[in-house]
Amino acid sequence: MIPAVAIRPAVPTVAALRRRAEEDLSRAGVPSPRADAAALMAYACGWDAADIAKHVRDVVPVGEAETLARCVRRRAGREPLQLITASAPFLDLRLSVAPGVFIPRPETEGLALRADGLPGTNANPVVIDLFAGVGPLAVYLATRRPEGRVIAVEADRSAAALLVDNAAAHGARVDVICGDVRDDGLMSRLPPADLIIANPPYIRTAEIPALPPEVRDYEPPAALDGGPDGLAYYPLVADLAARLLKAAGAVAAEIGEGMAREVRETFARVGDAHVARDLAGRERYVWALKPGGD
C-alpha cells in the first residue's frame, strides 16, 4: 500500500504571485499584462517597481496577497492601472490621479520635452498651460523653470484640485485658474506669455465608442471629445496665442492622427509653424513661433 503523501500548497512568493497575476491579466485581454502585473505587485507590497527583482523569492504576507488579488481583479475589468494605484508617472514626476480626471499619457511627455527647449522657455518665462488636467505639463515646466511663472488653466474643478496637490508635492509654483478656454472672459485673466502649451481634446466624436475600455469607460468625455473632426479647440488655442504671446514667443500643442496639416495651417496665424513626430514616428506635435525679438 502506497502511503498517503500530504500535498503542501505552493508558497505564495513574489515570483509566483506576479506570474499568476500576469496570466490573469493576459486572459482578460489587458494590453501589457507583464508590466501591469509587476506594477500591481509593487503597489500591493509598497515597493518601487524597480525593487521587485530584489524580492522575487520572498513570501508575500496574506494582507499584501489579498491586496494584489483585488487590484488584479480591477485591472482585469479594464480599469486603468493609474486609477488603481492612484498615481501616474510622467517623465521624472509621479502625479496623483483619481476617477473622473484625464490620466496623463506618455505621448504628452514628448510635448513637455519639446516645449522645454522652445525659445519661450528662456530665463524667467511666463508659461500658460491650457487644458492643464492634473498638471503634467505645468508641474514639469515649473520644476524645470523655477525662476519663471507657470499659469495652468483647467475647466474641471476636480482636476484643478489635484493639480494644486501635484504642484505642492513637487515643490512647483503653479498658479491655477479654474476656467474654460471657450469662455470669452478668460483672456482678461491671463498675462502676456512667452510660451503657451496645450493638450486639448482631439478625439473625433465618432471614434470614441471604439476606444479601448480603459479610455472609453473611465476617462471624462469632455477631455476626449474634439468634435466631429477632432479639431474643435485648436483655433481657440491659436487665437489666444496670437493675442497673448510676446514677440518671439512660442505655442505648442499635441495633436491626433491625421491632423498635422490642418493644425499647422491654424497655428500659422501665430507665426512660423512646424510639425514634430513622437517616438513612434507619428506626427504628434505642432508648434509655432511668433515673429519679433532681435
C-alpha positions as CSV (number, residue, x, y, z in Angstrom):
1,M,0.0,0.0,0.0
2,I,1.4,3.4,-1.0
3,P,1.5,5.7,2.0
4,A,-0.5,8.9,1.7
5,V,1.5,12.0,1.0
6,A,0.4,15.4,2.2
7,I,0.4,17.9,-0.6
8,R,1.5,21.3,0.5
9,P,0.1,24.4,-1.2
10,A,2.5,26.4,-3.3
11,V,4.3,29.0,-1.3
12,P,3.0,32.4,-2.4
13,T,6.3,34.0,-3.3
14,V,6.5,37.3,-5.2
15,A,7.6,35.5,-8.3
16,A,4.6,33.0,-8.2
17,L,2.0,35.7,-7.5
18,R,3.4,38.0,-10.1
19,R,3.3,35.2,-12.7
20,R,-0.3,34.3,-11.7
21,A,-1.3,38.0,-12.0
22,E,0.2,38.2,-15.4
23,E,-1.7,35.1,-16.6
24,D,-5.0,36.5,-15.2
25,L,-4.4,39.9,-16.9
26,S,-3.4,38.2,-20.2
27,R,-6.6,36.1,-20.2
28,A,-8.6,39.3,-19.6
29,G,-7.1,41.0,-22.7
30,V,-5.1,43.6,-20.9
31,P,-2.6,45.1,-23.4
32,S,0.5,44.9,-21.2
33,P,-0.1,42.1,-18.7
34,R,3.6,41.6,-17.7
35,A,4.3,45.3,-16.9
36,D,0.9,45.8,-15.2
37,A,1.4,42.7,-13.1
38,A,4.7,44.0,-11.9
39,A,3.3,47.4,-11.2
40,L,0.4,46.0,-9.2
41,M,2.8,43.7,-7.3
42,A,4.9,46.6,-6.3
43,Y,1.9,48.7,-5.3
44,A,0.4,45.9,-3.2
45,C,3.7,45.5,-1.4
46,G,4.6,49.2,-1.1
47,W,7.7,48.9,-3.2
48,D,9.1,50.8,-6.1
49,A,8.7,48.7,-9.3
50,A,12.5,48.6,-9.6
51,D,12.7,46.8,-6.2
52,I,10.7,43.7,-7.3
53,A,13.9,41.9,-8.6
54,K,15.3,42.1,-5.0
55,H,12.2,40.2,-3.6
56,V,11.3,37.5,-6.1
57,R,11.9,34.7,-3.6
58,D,10.2,36.5,-0.7
59,V,7.0,35.0,0.7
60,V,4.1,37.5,0.3
61,P,2.2,38.2,3.5
62,V,-1.5,37.4,3.4
63,G,-2.6,41.1,3.5
64,E,-0.4,42.1,0.6
65,A,-1.5,39.0,-1.4
66,E,-5.2,39.9,-0.9
67,T,-4.5,43.5,-1.9
68,L,-2.8,42.2,-5.1
69,A,-5.7,39.9,-5.9
70,R,-8.2,42.8,-5.6
71,C,-6.0,45.0,-7.8
72,V,-5.7,42.3,-10.4
73,R,-9.5,41.8,-10.5
74,R,-9.9,45.6,-11.1
75,R,-7.3,45.7,-13.8
76,A,-8.8,42.6,-15.4
77,G,-12.1,44.5,-15.6
78,R,-10.1,47.0,-17.7
79,E,-9.9,49.7,-15.0
80,P,-6.8,51.9,-15.8
81,L,-3.7,50.9,-13.9
82,Q,-3.3,54.5,-12.8
83,L,-6.7,54.7,-11.1
84,I,-5.9,51.5,-9.2
85,T,-2.6,52.9,-7.9
86,A,-4.0,56.5,-7.7
87,S,-0.9,57.8,-9.5
88,A,0.6,58.3,-13.0
89,P,4.2,58.6,-14.0
90,F,5.2,61.5,-16.2
91,L,8.9,61.9,-17.0
92,D,10.6,62.2,-13.6
93,L,7.3,63.1,-11.9
94,R,4.7,61.0,-10.2
95,L,1.3,62.6,-10.3
96,S,-1.9,61.9,-8.2
97,V,-4.9,60.9,-10.3
98,A,-8.5,60.0,-9.4
99,P,-11.7,58.7,-11.1
100,G,-13.2,61.3,-13.4
101,V,-10.0,63.1,-14.4
102,F,-7.9,62.7,-17.5
103,I,-4.9,60.5,-17.0
104,P,-1.5,61.8,-18.3
105,R,-0.2,59.9,-21.3
106,P,3.4,59.0,-22.4
107,E,2.8,60.9,-25.7
108,T,2.4,64.1,-23.8
109,E,5.9,63.7,-22.3
110,G,7.2,64.5,-25.8
111,L,5.3,67.8,-25.8
112,A,6.8,68.6,-22.4
113,L,10.3,68.0,-23.6
114,R,9.9,69.9,-26.8
115,A,8.3,72.8,-25.0
116,D,11.2,72.9,-22.6
117,G,13.5,73.7,-25.5
118,L,11.5,76.3,-27.3
119,P,12.6,80.0,-27.3
120,G,9.7,80.9,-24.9
121,T,11.4,79.0,-22.1
122,N,14.3,81.4,-21.7
123,A,15.2,82.9,-18.3
124,N,12.1,83.9,-16.2
125,P,9.5,82.7,-18.7
126,V,5.8,83.2,-18.3
127,V,4.2,79.9,-19.4
128,I,0.4,79.3,-19.8
129,D,-0.8,75.7,-19.9
130,L,-4.2,75.4,-21.4
131,F,-6.3,72.2,-20.7
132,A,-3.9,71.5,-17.9
133,G,-5.6,68.5,-16.3
134,V,-3.8,67.3,-13.2
135,G,-0.8,69.2,-14.2
136,P,1.8,67.1,-16.1
137,L,2.9,69.9,-18.4
138,A,2.5,72.7,-15.9
139,V,4.3,70.9,-13.0
140,Y,7.1,69.6,-15.2
141,L,7.8,73.0,-16.7
142,A,7.6,74.7,-13.2
143,T,10.2,72.3,-11.8
144,R,12.4,73.0,-14.9
145,R,12.0,76.8,-14.7
146,P,11.5,77.6,-11.0
147,E,12.5,81.2,-11.7
148,G,9.6,81.7,-14.2
149,R,5.8,81.8,-13.7
150,V,3.5,79.0,-14.8
151,I,-0.2,79.5,-15.1
152,A,-2.4,76.4,-15.6
153,V,-5.9,76.7,-16.9
154,E,-8.3,73.8,-16.2
155,A,-12.1,73.7,-16.5
156,D,-12.8,70.7,-14.3
157,R,-12.6,71.5,-10.6
158,S,-11.6,68.0,-9.5
159,A,-8.7,68.0,-11.9
160,A,-7.7,71.6,-10.8
161,A,-7.7,70.5,-7.2
162,L,-5.4,67.5,-8.0
163,L,-3.2,69.9,-10.0
164,V,-2.7,72.1,-6.9
165,D,-1.8,68.9,-4.9
166,N,0.6,67.7,-7.5
167,A,2.4,71.1,-7.7
168,A,2.8,71.2,-4.0
169,A,4.1,67.6,-3.8
170,H,6.8,68.5,-6.3
171,G,7.6,71.9,-4.8
172,A,6.5,73.6,-8.0
173,R,5.0,77.1,-8.2
174,V,1.9,76.9,-10.4
175,D,-0.9,79.5,-10.5
176,V,-4.1,77.5,-11.2
177,I,-7.1,79.1,-12.9
178,C,-10.3,77.1,-13.0
179,G,-11.6,78.4,-16.3
180,D,-12.7,77.3,-19.8
181,V,-10.8,78.1,-23.0
182,R,-14.2,78.7,-24.7
183,D,-15.0,81.5,-22.2
184,D,-14.5,84.9,-23.8
185,G,-13.6,86.3,-20.3
186,L,-10.6,84.0,-19.9
187,M,-8.4,86.4,-21.9
188,S,-8.7,89.1,-19.3
189,R,-7.4,86.7,-16.6
190,L,-4.2,85.8,-18.4
191,P,-0.9,87.8,-18.7
192,P,1.3,88.2,-21.8
193,A,3.2,84.9,-22.2
194,D,6.5,83.6,-23.5
195,L,5.1,80.1,-24.1
196,I,1.6,78.6,-24.4
197,I,1.2,74.9,-24.4
198,A,-1.9,72.8,-24.8
199,N,-3.0,69.2,-24.9
200,P,-6.7,69.7,-25.9
201,P,-9.4,67.1,-26.5
202,Y,-8.7,65.8,-30.1
203,I,-10.6,62.5,-30.4
204,R,-13.1,62.6,-33.2
205,T,-16.6,62.2,-31.7
206,A,-17.5,59.2,-33.8
207,E,-14.3,57.4,-32.8
208,I,-14.9,57.5,-29.0
209,P,-17.1,54.3,-28.8
210,A,-14.3,52.3,-30.4
211,L,-11.6,53.4,-28.0
212,P,-10.1,50.8,-25.5
213,P,-12.3,50.3,-22.5
214,E,-9.7,51.9,-20.2
215,V,-10.2,55.2,-22.1
216,R,-13.8,54.9,-23.3
217,D,-15.3,53.8,-19.9
218,Y,-13.1,55.7,-17.5
219,E,-11.9,59.0,-19.0
220,P,-14.1,62.1,-18.8
221,P,-15.8,62.5,-22.2
222,A,-15.1,66.3,-22.1
223,A,-11.4,65.5,-22.0
224,L,-11.6,63.3,-25.1
225,D,-14.1,64.8,-27.5
226,G,-12.6,67.2,-30.0
227,G,-15.8,67.4,-32.1
228,P,-16.6,65.8,-35.4
229,D,-13.1,66.3,-36.9
230,G,-11.2,66.4,-33.6
231,L,-10.1,70.0,-34.4
232,A,-12.6,72.0,-32.4
233,Y,-10.2,73.5,-29.9
234,Y,-7.1,74.4,-32.0
235,P,-8.5,77.6,-33.3
236,L,-9.1,78.7,-29.8
237,V,-5.6,77.9,-28.8
238,A,-4.2,79.7,-31.8
239,D,-6.4,82.8,-31.1
240,L,-5.2,83.0,-27.5
241,A,-1.6,82.6,-28.6
242,A,-1.9,85.3,-31.3
243,R,-3.2,87.7,-28.7
244,L,-1.2,86.8,-25.6
245,L,2.2,85.7,-26.8
246,K,5.1,88.2,-26.5
247,A,7.3,88.9,-29.5
248,A,9.3,85.7,-30.3
249,G,7.1,83.7,-28.0
250,A,6.0,80.1,-28.9
251,V,2.9,78.0,-28.8
252,A,3.0,74.2,-28.9
253,A,0.2,71.6,-28.8
254,E,-0.3,67.8,-29.0
255,I,-2.4,66.6,-32.0
256,G,-4.2,63.4,-33.1
257,E,-3.5,61.2,-36.1
258,G,-4.1,62.9,-39.4
259,M,-4.4,66.4,-38.0
260,A,-1.0,67.8,-38.7
261,R,-1.8,69.8,-41.9
262,E,-4.9,71.4,-40.5
263,V,-3.4,72.4,-37.2
264,R,-0.2,73.7,-38.8
265,E,-2.4,75.9,-41.0
266,T,-4.3,77.1,-38.0
267,F,-1.1,77.8,-36.0
268,A,0.3,79.7,-39.0
269,R,-1.8,82.6,-37.9
270,V,0.5,82.9,-34.9
271,G,3.8,82.6,-36.9
272,D,6.1,80.2,-38.5
273,A,4.5,76.7,-37.8
274,H,6.2,73.3,-37.6
275,V,5.2,69.7,-37.1
276,A,7.2,67.2,-35.0
277,R,6.9,63.4,-34.6
278,D,6.7,61.3,-31.4
279,L,9.0,58.4,-30.6
280,A,6.8,56.1,-32.7
281,G,7.3,58.3,-35.7
282,R,3.7,59.7,-35.8
283,E,3.1,63.4,-36.4
284,R,2.1,64.3,-32.8
285,Y,3.1,67.9,-32.1
286,V,2.6,71.3,-33.8
287,W,4.4,74.4,-32.6
288,A,4.7,78.0,-33.9
289,L,7.0,80.9,-33.2
290,K,5.5,84.4,-33.1
291,P,7.6,87.0,-35.1
292,G,9.6,89.6,-33.2
293,G,12.6,90.0,-31.0
294,D,16.1,90.6,-32.1
